Amino acid sequence: MDPLYQAILENPFDDLPRLVYADALGERGEHVKADWIRYSIGHGRINSTATGDAGLIAPKWPSGVGFVAVVSSLAATYGSDSVTLAPAIPGIAWEVHRGFPSKIACDSTKWLGSRCYDCSGSGLSRVPMFPELEVIKCKTCEGEGRLYSTAKLMCQAFPLIGVRFRDKQPLHYVPSKSWLWACADSADDERLEYGLPAPLFYTLRGGKSTFPTYGRGMASHAYTSAAEAAAALDVAVADYGRDHAGLSLIVDLIASRTAAVTVHYSH
């Protein structure tokens, strides 16, 4: 992979790697793409969907030409992958920030894949005839517990900072006035709107964690509002993919930026 693009993946909140990449594109003669990145960094965000132009918010290009017209012209001249917009993938809606796709919305199965049928999502195989090898990595899913996941590939391709699951909603637990995500121990639990597979559930940050006693109930993360719960899951889902792609986690990047600002103002 181009090391300049890799720097964008590693530092999704920083403009400098994007501007350096734009300069490199310009040096290679790809001036329109380079100008698009510079322009979009300075002019906020543009929403795009896999269904076409219906979701576009079209700011004006410096020459006064509408954004949709510019992208259409680029696609016709150089091919649909010539600009840094998201590809048209059925079932995925994109949000483009500062020249690159940064957020998506999709169903959980499209991002996570399905539970492995051999290990039931555990990532482990049991070999009763060989006690010393009783627990080994499942060969079917290579220990991931999931099949047909797109999370790793998507995070290797785009600097994503958030992923919204359309088919998931936190449970409003009225007695405690909180909104919950629960750890799904089975395929049936995972089909619940608020049920999350264990690897994703344990990526959640914030909120209050509750773990069942004596094997009863489901572990949960509780938040004070539905919006807070949804935002926590958005970041956790992105970090699930970034972790598999070997990239720094969004929660860590946010924490380091917050710490840097705190130090700056303390002086």
C-alpha positions in Angstrom: 0.0 0.0 0.0 1.1 3.6 -0.7 2.7 4.8 2.5 1.2 8.2 2.1 -2.3 6.6 2.0 -1.4 4.4 4.9 -0.6 7.5 6.9 -4.2 8.7 6.3 -5.6 5.4 7.6 -3.4 5.6 10.7 -4.3 9.3 11.4 -8.0 9.7 10.3 -8.4 13.0 12.3 -5.4 14.8 10.9 -5.5 16.9 7.8 -1.7 17.0 7.2 -1.5 13.4 5.7 -4.4 14.2 3.4 -2.7 17.3 2.2 0.6 15.6 1.6 -1.3 12.8 -0.3 -3.0 15.5 -2.4 0.4 17.1 -3.2 1.7 13.6 -4.3 -1.4 13.2 -6.5 -0.7 16.6 -8.1 2.9 15.6 -8.8 1.6 12.5 -10.6 -0.7 14.7 -12.8 -3.9 13.8 -11.0 -4.7 17.5 -10.4 -8.5 17.2 -10.1 -8.3 14.6 -7.4 -5.7 16.6 -5.6 -7.9 19.8 -5.8 -10.9 17.8 -4.6 -9.1 16.7 -1.4 -7.9 20.2 -0.7 -11.3 21.7 -1.4 -13.2 19.3 0.7 -10.9 19.7 3.6 -11.7 23.4 3.6 -15.5 23.0 2.9 -16.9 20.6 5.4 -18.6 17.3 4.6 -20.6 15.8 1.8 -23.1 13.0 2.3 -23.2 10.2 -0.3 -25.2 7.0 -0.5 -24.9 3.8 -2.4 -28.2 4.6 -4.2 -26.8 7.5 -6.2 -27.0 11.3 -5.8 -30.1 11.5 -3.7 -28.2 12.0 -0.5 -25.7 14.4 -1.8 -25.3 17.9 -0.2 -23.6 19.8 -3.0 -21.4 22.7 -2.1 -20.0 24.8 -4.9 -16.7 24.0 -6.5 -14.4 27.0 -6.6 -15.4 27.6 -10.2 -19.1 27.6 -9.3 -19.8 24.2 -10.8 -21.9 21.9 -8.6 -20.2 19.0 -6.9 -22.4 16.4 -8.5 -21.5 17.7 -11.9 -17.8 17.6 -11.1 -17.9 14.0 -9.8 -20.0 12.9 -12.8 -17.4 14.5 -15.1 -14.5 12.9 -13.3 -16.2 9.5 -13.4 -16.9 9.8 -17.1 -13.4 10.9 -17.9 -11.2 8.9 -15.6 -13.5 6.0 -14.4 -15.7 5.7 -11.3 -12.8 5.0 -9.0 -10.9 8.1 -10.0 -12.1 10.2 -7.1 -11.9 9.5 -3.4 -15.6 9.0 -2.9 -17.0 5.7 -1.6 -17.8 3.0 -4.1 -21.4 1.9 -4.7 -21.8 -1.1 -2.5 -25.4 -2.3 -2.1 -26.7 -1.9 1.5 -24.0 0.6 2.5 -24.6 4.4 2.9 -21.5 6.5 3.1 -20.5 9.9 4.6 -17.5 11.6 3.1 -15.5 13.9 5.2 -12.4 15.9 4.1 -12.0 14.1 0.8 -12.4 10.5 2.0 -15.2 8.1 3.2 -15.2 8.4 7.0 -18.5 7.0 8.2 -20.9 4.3 7.0 -24.3 2.9 7.8 -25.1 -0.8 7.2 -26.6 -3.9 8.7 -24.4 -5.7 11.3 -24.2 -8.9 9.2 -22.6 -7.0 6.3 -19.9 -5.7 8.6 -19.4 -8.6 11.0 -20.3 -11.5 8.7 -22.1 -14.5 10.1 -21.2 -16.8 12.9 -18.9 -19.6 11.9 -21.0 -22.8 11.6 -18.1 -25.1 12.8 -17.2 -23.3 16.1 -20.6 -21.5 16.7 -18.8 -18.2 16.8 -16.2 -19.1 19.5 -13.3 -19.2 17.1 -12.2 -22.5 18.8 -12.4 -26.2 17.8 -12.5 -29.0 20.3 -10.7 -32.3 19.7 -11.9 -34.9 22.3 -9.5 -37.6 21.1 -6.5 -35.4 22.0 -7.0 -33.8 25.4 -3.7 -31.9 25.2 -5.1 -30.2 22.0 -8.6 -29.9 23.4 -8.9 -26.2 22.4 -7.3 -25.1 19.1 -8.1 -22.4 16.6 -11.0 -23.1 14.3 -9.7 -23.8 10.8 -12.9 -22.7 9.1 -12.9 -19.2 10.4 -9.2 -19.0 11.3 -10.1 -18.3 14.9 -12.2 -15.2 14.1 -15.6 -16.8 14.9 -17.1 -15.0 11.9 -17.3 -15.7 8.2 -17.6 -13.3 5.3 -16.8 -10.2 7.4 -16.0 -7.0 5.5 -14.8 -5.1 8.6 -11.0 -5.6 8.0 -11.1 -5.0 4.3 -13.2 -1.8 4.7 -10.8 -0.4 7.3 -7.8 -1.2 5.1 -9.4 0.7 2.3 -10.9 3.8 4.0 -10.1 6.0 7.1 -13.3 5.1 8.9 -14.0 6.7 12.3 -17.6 5.4 12.8 -19.9 2.7 11.6 -23.7 2.8 12.4 -25.6 -0.5 12.5 -29.1 0.0 11.0 -30.4 -3.2 12.6 -29.2 -2.4 16.2 -30.9 -0.3 18.8 -30.1 -0.1 22.5 -32.6 -1.5 24.9 -34.4 1.2 27.0 -34.3 -0.2 30.5 -36.9 1.9 32.3 -36.1 0.9 36.0 -32.6 2.3 35.8 -33.4 5.0 33.2 -30.6 3.7 31.0 -30.0 2.3 27.5 -28.3 -1.0 27.2 -26.2 -3.1 24.9 -26.0 -6.7 25.8 -23.4 -9.4 25.1 -24.9 -12.1 22.9 -24.0 -15.6 24.0 -25.9 -17.4 21.2 -27.1 -16.8 17.6 -30.6 -16.1 19.0 -29.3 -13.5 21.4 -27.3 -11.9 18.5 -30.5 -11.5 16.6 -31.9 -9.2 19.3 -31.8 -5.5 18.4 -29.6 -4.8 21.4 -27.5 -8.0 21.3 -23.9 -7.7 20.3 -21.3 -10.6 19.6 -18.8 -10.8 22.4 -15.7 -9.5 20.4 -17.7 -6.4 19.6 -19.3 -6.0 23.0 -16.0 -6.0 24.8 -14.8 -3.2 22.4 -17.4 -0.8 23.9 -16.1 2.0 26.0 -17.9 4.3 28.4 -21.1 3.6 30.2 -21.5 1.3 33.2 -20.7 -2.4 32.8 -22.8 -5.1 34.4 -21.9 -8.8 34.5 -24.4 -11.5 35.5 -23.8 -13.7 38.5 -24.2 -17.5 38.6 -24.4 -17.7 34.8 -27.8 -15.9 34.6 -28.6 -13.0 32.3 -26.4 -11.2 29.8 -23.5 -8.9 30.4 -24.4 -5.3 29.5 -23.1 -1.8 29.0 -25.5 0.9 30.2 -25.6 4.5 29.0 -27.5 7.5 30.1 -29.1 8.2 26.7 -29.9 6.4 23.5 -27.6 8.9 21.6 -24.7 8.1 24.0 -25.2 4.4 23.5 -25.4 4.7 19.7 -22.3 6.9 19.6 -20.3 4.4 21.7 -21.3 1.5 19.4 -20.4 3.5 16.3 -16.8 3.9 17.5 -16.7 0.3 18.8 -17.7 -1.1 15.4 -15.1 1.0 13.6 -12.5 -0.1 16.1 -13.4 -3.7 15.6 -12.5 -3.4 12.0 -9.4 -1.2 12.6 -8.1 -3.7 15.2 -8.4 -6.5 12.7 -6.7 -4.3 10.1 -3.8 -3.6 12.5 -4.6 0.1 12.8 -4.7 2.4 15.9 -8.0 2.4 17.7 -10.3 5.4 17.4 -10.8 5.5 21.2 -7.1 5.8 21.7 -6.7 8.5 19.1 -9.5 10.5 20.7 -8.0 10.1 24.1 -4.6 11.2 22.9 -6.1 14.3 21.2 -8.0 15.2 24.3 -4.9 14.8 26.5 -3.0 17.1 24.1 -5.6 19.8 24.3 -5.8 19.5 28.1 -2.0 19.9 28.3 -2.1 22.9 25.9 -4.7 24.8 27.9 -3.1 23.9 31.3 -0.1 26.0 30.2 
